[in-house]
Amino acid sequence: YKLRQQIKKQFEHYLDPAQVKRLQDNPDLLKLGGEKRYCTYLFTDVRGFTSLSEKLEPEEVTEIMNKALTIQANAVQRNGGMVDKYIGDAMMAIFNAPMDLQDHEHIAVKTGLQIRDEIKEAKLGIDIGIGINSGPAVVGNMGSDSRFDYSAIGDAVNTAARLESATKERGVDIIIGESTEDMCGYVLKKLESIKVKGKAKALKIYTI
């Protein structure tokens, strides 16, 4: 019973309720510590927020931010992904952990498109940048003894974050990495490759 409560507490804000129940019913799906998994990572960042926050009252800023993050989280959970964390006005999501998710590359791109479109429809006065990349990472409970989170670390995750920041440089809403492009089933448009610190080869990138 204690384990079921712990699983609920840890995952109820990140996962769809049906997935939380699956984990509670089968805690073995959740390896404590870390495991290597091949997943798709989606990073978002709100654009135009700084200038908005200079013009608006703090309550209005908070309301817009909460609406934007709710749209994003709902899209991720609706499609079977996990909201990994919020970093200010940015979000990180994982597809294919802690639960297996077939076609996670396709689903992550579909989620990115839904987020982009729904943010536009909400007319919040902001834009969004989205980076999506697939690859292996160590996924599991990480942190200190007193505070830990379920997260993913690895080169593929860092690349997804880098692709999100490259949306500004390339003037597009969504940038997708090569490993996701191979498997996502969407027809994508190739952009000029980007150089990433610590990598000899430039990264092939795509948009939709």
Secondary structure by P-SEA (a helix, b strand, c coil): caaaaaaaaaccccccaaaaaaaaaccccccccbbbbbbbbbbbbbcaaaaaaacccaaaaaaaaaaaaaaaaaaaaaaccccccccccbbbbbccccccccaaaaaaaaaaaaaaaaaaaacccbbbbbbbbbbbbbccccccccccccccccaaaaaaaaaaaacccccccbbbccccccccccccccccccccccccbbbbbbcc
